[in-house]
Amino acid sequence: ILESYQNKMIHLDLSANRLSSSLPSALFSPLTNLERLNLSANRIEAIQNDSFASLVVLTRLDLSQNKLTQLDTRLFAENTFLEHLNLSWNQLSSIHRDQFATLESLTVLDISKNQIEFMHPETFRSLSRLRHLHVNSNPIRVISGKFSGLASIRNIYLSYRLLETFAGLRMFKESIRNRLAKNDSSSSRAYFW
């Protein structure tokens, strides 16, 4: 059925269905003009590494409220225009160093309410346009150097965590000091409570 809409569809909402198990490879390949895809509130456990490869103009992807436990590092490799990515309310336990490496247009990333215990310190290094980062409600105990490269960050949500050590406050101080020196009237915030 998707083939009949291949050049016309720009928004597809498949939320709150019973999609389960694994998304088939190239499922969305006929939808090359798709800009927004909502797959939230399903039962998706796994996604093939090329499931979104044909969606080269995709700007919004919602995979929240599924049962994802891991993501292939090449899953978003072709989605370079992606601006909003929601992976909240899954069962992810770690985020690979290169998971978001090609997502240079990303402005909002929500990985809250997962089981993430580990993130490589360079996970966000290529996300220079990221403005809002939701990491809250994950059992990460130590945050050190994880926010390097976030030149445009405005809000980081770190609440409801098992946080024991946060060695990243110096980065926030330097970022705010640099913005004040440039007379940047916008503010950056980190939410810890």
C-alpha positions as YAML, in Angstrom:
chain: A
units: angstrom
residues:
- id: 1
  name: ILE
  ca: [0.00, 0.00, 0.00]
- id: 2
  name: LEU
  ca: [2.90, 2.41, 0.69]
- id: 3
  name: GLU
  ca: [4.06, 2.18, -2.93]
- id: 4
  name: SER
  ca: [0.94, 4.01, -4.16]
- id: 5
  name: TYR
  ca: [1.88, 7.10, -2.11]
- id: 6
  name: GLN
  ca: [5.62, 7.02, -2.68]
- id: 7
  name: ASN
  ca: [6.17, 10.57, -3.97]
- id: 8
  name: LYS
  ca: [3.28, 12.30, -2.20]
- id: 9
  name: MET
  ca: [3.39, 11.41, 1.48]
- id: 10
  name: ILE
  ca: [5.32, 13.73, 3.80]
- id: 11
  name: HIS
  ca: [3.84, 12.71, 7.18]
- id: 12
  name: LEU
  ca: [3.09, 9.19, 8.37]
- id: 13
  name: ASP
  ca: [1.66, 8.51, 11.83]
- id: 14
  name: LEU
  ca: [1.62, 4.86, 12.84]
- id: 15
  name: SER
  ca: [1.54, 5.55, 16.58]
- id: 16
  name: ALA
  ca: [-0.45, 3.47, 19.08]
- id: 17
  name: ASN
  ca: [-0.73, 0.41, 16.89]
- id: 18
  name: ARG
  ca: [0.44, -3.11, 17.46]
- id: 19
  name: LEU
  ca: [3.61, -3.02, 15.39]
- id: 20
  name: SER
  ca: [5.85, -5.49, 17.10]
- id: 21
  name: SER
  ca: [9.07, -7.38, 16.97]
- id: 22
  name: SER
  ca: [11.42, -6.04, 14.28]
- id: 23
  name: LEU
  ca: [10.78, -3.39, 11.64]
- id: 24
  name: PRO
  ca: [11.54, -4.99, 8.26]
- id: 25
  name: SER
  ca: [14.43, -3.77, 6.21]
- id: 26
  name: ALA
  ca: [13.48, -1.11, 3.63]
- id: 27
  name: LEU
  ca: [9.87, -0.96, 4.87]
- id: 28
  name: PHE
  ca: [9.69, 2.76, 4.16]
- id: 29
  name: SER
  ca: [11.78, 2.76, 0.95]
- id: 30
  name: PRO
  ca: [8.92, 3.92, -1.31]
- id: 31
  name: LEU
  ca: [8.40, 7.03, 0.85]
- id: 32
  name: THR
  ca: [11.41, 9.05, -0.24]
- id: 33
  name: ASN
  ca: [9.71, 12.43, 0.49]
- id: 34
  name: LEU
  ca: [8.67, 11.55, 4.03]
- id: 35
  name: GLU
  ca: [9.56, 14.35, 6.48]
- id: 36
  name: ARG
  ca: [7.83, 13.14, 9.66]
- id: 37
  name: LEU
  ca: [7.43, 9.60, 10.92]
- id: 38
  name: ASN
  ca: [5.69, 8.68, 14.17]
- id: 39
  name: LEU
  ca: [6.12, 5.09, 15.34]
- id: 40
  name: SER
  ca: [5.51, 5.79, 19.03]
- id: 41
  name: ALA
  ca: [3.49, 3.60, 21.40]
- id: 42
  name: ASN
  ca: [3.96, 0.34, 19.55]
- id: 43
  name: ARG
  ca: [5.79, -2.85, 20.55]
- id: 44
  name: ILE
  ca: [8.86, -2.48, 18.35]
- id: 45
  name: GLU
  ca: [11.80, -4.42, 19.79]
- id: 46
  name: ALA
  ca: [14.36, -4.03, 17.01]
- id: 47
  name: ILE
  ca: [14.95, -1.97, 13.88]
- id: 48
  name: GLN
  ca: [17.04, -3.14, 10.93]
- id: 49
  name: ASN
  ca: [20.02, -0.87, 10.21]
- id: 50
  name: ASP
  ca: [18.63, 0.22, 6.82]
- id: 51
  name: SER
  ca: [14.97, 0.66, 7.84]
- id: 52
  name: PHE
  ca: [15.20, 4.45, 7.51]
- id: 53
  name: ALA
  ca: [17.93, 4.63, 4.84]
- id: 54
  name: SER
  ca: [15.61, 5.84, 2.06]
- id: 55
  name: LEU
  ca: [14.14, 8.60, 4.26]
- id: 56
  name: VAL
  ca: [16.80, 11.14, 3.35]
- id: 57
  name: VAL
  ca: [14.59, 14.22, 3.94]
- id: 58
  name: LEU
  ca: [13.21, 13.01, 7.28]
- id: 59
  name: THR
  ca: [13.20, 15.82, 9.88]
- id: 60
  name: ARG
  ca: [11.18, 14.27, 12.73]
- id: 61
  name: LEU
  ca: [11.24, 10.71, 14.01]
- id: 62
  name: ASP
  ca: [9.36, 9.49, 17.07]
- id: 63
  name: LEU
  ca: [10.25, 6.02, 18.33]
- id: 64
  name: SER
  ca: [9.14, 6.62, 21.91]
- id: 65
  name: GLN
  ca: [7.19, 4.12, 24.00]
- id: 66
  name: ASN
  ca: [8.45, 0.99, 22.32]
- id: 67
  name: LYS
  ca: [10.58, -1.91, 23.54]
- id: 68
  name: LEU
  ca: [13.90, -1.05, 21.91]
- id: 69
  name: THR
  ca: [16.90, -2.39, 23.83]
- id: 70
  name: GLN
  ca: [19.64, -1.38, 21.39]
- id: 71
  name: LEU
  ca: [20.17, 0.60, 18.19]
- id: 72
  name: ASP
  ca: [22.45, -0.24, 15.30]
- id: 73
  name: THR
  ca: [25.15, 2.41, 14.97]
- id: 74
  name: ARG
  ca: [24.24, 2.90, 11.30]
- id: 75
  name: LEU
  ca: [20.49, 3.25, 11.92]
- id: 76
  name: PHE
  ca: [20.40, 7.03, 11.30]
- id: 77
  name: ALA
  ca: [23.34, 7.22, 8.88]
- id: 78
  name: GLU
  ca: [21.27, 8.53, 5.95]
- id: 79
  name: ASN
  ca: [19.00, 10.80, 8.00]
- id: 80
  name: THR
  ca: [21.25, 13.86, 7.98]
- id: 81
  name: PHE
  ca: [18.30, 16.33, 7.97]
- id: 82
  name: LEU
  ca: [16.80, 14.87, 11.15]
- id: 83
  name: GLU
  ca: [16.02, 17.71, 13.59]
- id: 84
  name: HIS
  ca: [13.88, 16.00, 16.26]
- id: 85
  name: LEU
  ca: [14.54, 12.48, 17.50]
- id: 86
  name: ASN
  ca: [12.50, 10.94, 20.31]
- id: 87
  name: LEU
  ca: [13.74, 7.65, 21.75]
- id: 88
  name: SER
  ca: [12.18, 8.08, 25.21]
- id: 89
  name: TRP
  ca: [10.35, 5.37, 27.13]
- id: 90
  name: ASN
  ca: [12.24, 2.44, 25.64]
- id: 91
  name: GLN
  ca: [14.60, -0.05, 27.25]
- id: 92
  name: LEU
  ca: [17.91, 1.20, 25.87]
- id: 93
  name: SER
  ca: [20.79, 0.45, 28.24]
- id: 94
  name: SER
  ca: [23.62, 2.20, 26.39]
- id: 95
  name: ILE
  ca: [24.25, 4.67, 23.61]
- id: 96
  name: HIS
  ca: [27.14, 3.94, 21.25]
- id: 97
  name: ARG
  ca: [29.81, 6.58, 20.63]
- id: 98
  name: ASP
  ca: [28.83, 6.99, 16.95]
- id: 99
  name: GLN
  ca: [25.06, 6.58, 17.37]
- id: 100
  name: PHE
  ca: [24.32, 10.19, 16.41]
- id: 101
  name: ALA
  ca: [27.49, 10.95, 14.40]
- id: 102
  name: THR
  ca: [25.68, 11.85, 11.15]
- id: 103
  name: LEU
  ca: [22.88, 13.87, 12.78]
- id: 104
  name: GLU
  ca: [24.44, 17.31, 12.48]
- id: 105
  name: SER
  ca: [21.01, 18.98, 11.99]
- id: 106
  name: LEU
  ca: [19.56, 17.59, 15.22]
- id: 107
  name: THR
  ca: [18.11, 20.27, 17.53]
- id: 108
  name: VAL
  ca: [16.07, 18.11, 19.95]
- id: 109
  name: LEU
  ca: [17.10, 14.71, 21.29]
- id: 110
  name: ASP
  ca: [15.03, 12.85, 23.87]
- id: 111
  name: ILE
  ca: [16.58, 9.69, 25.30]
- id: 112
  name: SER
  ca: [14.81, 10.02, 28.67]
- id: 113
  name: LYS
  ca: [13.12, 7.24, 30.60]
- id: 114
  name: ASN
  ca: [15.29, 4.41, 29.35]
- id: 115
  name: GLN
  ca: [17.73, 2.15, 31.18]
- id: 116
  name: ILE
  ca: [20.86, 3.93, 29.95]
- id: 117
  name: GLU
  ca: [23.75, 3.28, 32.29]
- id: 118
  name: PHE
  ca: [26.58, 4.14, 29.91]
- id: 119
  name: MET
  ca: [27.21, 6.80, 27.30]
- id: 120
  name: HIS
  ca: [30.60, 7.30, 25.72]
- id: 121
  name: PRO
  ca: [32.06, 10.74, 26.53]
- id: 122
  name: GLU
  ca: [32.02, 11.64, 22.82]
- id: 123
  name: THR
  ca: [28.43, 10.53, 22.12]
- id: 124
  name: PHE
  ca: [27.22, 14.06, 21.39]
- id: 125
  name: ARG
  ca: [30.40, 15.46, 19.78]
- id: 126
  name: SER
  ca: [28.87, 16.03, 16.30]
- id: 127
  name: LEU
  ca: [25.62, 17.57, 17.56]
- id: 128
  name: SER
  ca: [26.69, 21.21, 17.34]
- id: 129
  name: ARG
  ca: [23.10, 22.38, 16.59]
- id: 130
  name: LEU
  ca: [21.48, 20.48, 19.47]
- id: 131
  name: ARG
  ca: [19.45, 22.88, 21.64]
- id: 132
  name: HIS
  ca: [17.43, 20.53, 23.87]
- id: 133
  name: LEU
  ca: [18.74, 17.29, 25.36]
- id: 134
  name: HIS
  ca: [16.53, 15.09, 27.54]
- id: 135
  name: VAL
  ca: [18.53, 12.48, 29.47]
- id: 136
  name: ASN
  ca: [16.35, 12.44, 32.59]
- id: 137
  name: SER
  ca: [15.17, 9.26, 34.31]
- id: 138
  name: ASN
  ca: [18.12, 7.08, 33.31]
- id: 139
  name: PRO
  ca: [20.39, 5.28, 35.78]
- id: 140
  name: ILE
  ca: [23.60, 6.98, 34.62]
- id: 141
  name: ARG
  ca: [25.71, 7.46, 37.75]
- id: 142
  name: VAL
  ca: [28.64, 9.43, 36.34]
- id: 143
  name: ILE
  ca: [28.60, 12.27, 33.83]
- id: 144
  name: SER
  ca: [32.02, 13.40, 32.73]
- id: 145
  name: GLY
  ca: [32.79, 15.06, 29.40]
- id: 146
  name: LYS
  ca: [29.59, 13.76, 27.82]
- id: 147
  name: PHE
  ca: [28.41, 17.18, 26.67]
- id: 148
  name: SER
  ca: [31.44, 18.27, 24.68]
- id: 149
  name: GLY
  ca: [30.61, 19.64, 21.25]
- id: 150
  name: LEU
  ca: [27.18, 21.00, 22.21]
- id: 151
  name: ALA
  ca: [27.82, 24.56, 21.03]
- id: 152
  name: SER
  ca: [24.11, 25.49, 20.69]
- id: 153
  name: ILE
  ca: [22.74, 23.75, 23.78]
- id: 154
  name: ARG
  ca: [20.08, 25.66, 25.72]
- id: 155
  name: ASN
  ca: [18.47, 23.00, 27.92]
- id: 156
  name: ILE
  ca: [19.78, 19.74, 29.36]
- id: 157
  name: TYR
  ca: [17.38, 17.71, 31.47]
- id: 158
  name: LEU
  ca: [19.13, 15.47, 34.01]
- id: 159
  name: SER
  ca: [16.42, 14.99, 36.65]
- id: 160
  name: TYR
  ca: [15.31, 11.75, 38.32]
- id: 161
  name: ARG
  ca: [18.61, 9.94, 38.02]
- id: 162
  name: LEU
  ca: [20.96, 7.98, 40.20]
- id: 163
  name: LEU
  ca: [23.63, 10.60, 39.58]
- id: 164
  name: GLU
  ca: [26.64, 10.30, 41.90]
- id: 165
  name: THR
  ca: [29.27, 12.36, 40.07]
- id: 166
  name: PHE
  ca: [28.84, 15.25, 37.69]
- id: 167
  name: ALA
  ca: [32.16, 16.52, 36.37]
- id: 168
  name: GLY
  ca: [30.64, 18.56, 33.56]
- id: 169
  name: LEU
  ca: [29.70, 21.78, 35.38]
- id: 170
  name: ARG
  ca: [32.88, 23.50, 34.18]
- id: 171
  name: MET
  ca: [31.65, 23.08, 30.58]
- id: 172
  name: PHE
  ca: [28.42, 24.92, 31.43]
- id: 173
  name: LYS
  ca: [30.25, 27.74, 33.19]
- id: 174
  name: GLU
  ca: [32.58, 28.21, 30.24]
- id: 175
  name: SER
  ca: [29.70, 28.07, 27.75]
- id: 176
  name: ILE
  ca: [27.70, 30.69, 29.64]
- id: 177
  name: ARG
  ca: [30.79, 32.88, 30.12]
- id: 178
  name: ASN
  ca: [31.53, 32.69, 26.37]
- id: 179
  name: ARG
  ca: [27.95, 33.67, 25.50]
- id: 180
  name: LEU
  ca: [28.05, 36.63, 27.88]
- id: 181
  name: ALA
  ca: [31.34, 37.76, 26.35]
- id: 182
  name: LYS
  ca: [29.68, 37.65, 22.92]
- id: 183
  name: ASN
  ca: [26.62, 39.55, 24.28]
- id: 184
  name: ASP
  ca: [24.43, 36.55, 23.52]
- id: 185
  name: SER
  ca: [21.15, 37.32, 25.30]
- id: 186
  name: SER
  ca: [19.95, 33.71, 25.17]
- id: 187
  name: SER
  ca: [20.51, 31.54, 28.19]
- id: 188
  name: SER
  ca: [21.63, 27.99, 28.76]
- id: 189
  name: ARG
  ca: [20.10, 25.83, 31.42]
- id: 190
  name: ALA
  ca: [20.83, 22.48, 32.97]
- id: 191
  name: TYR
  ca: [18.03, 20.89, 34.98]
- id: 192
  name: PHE
  ca: [19.21, 18.61, 37.78]
- id: 193
  name: TRP
  ca: [16.20, 18.33, 40.08]
...
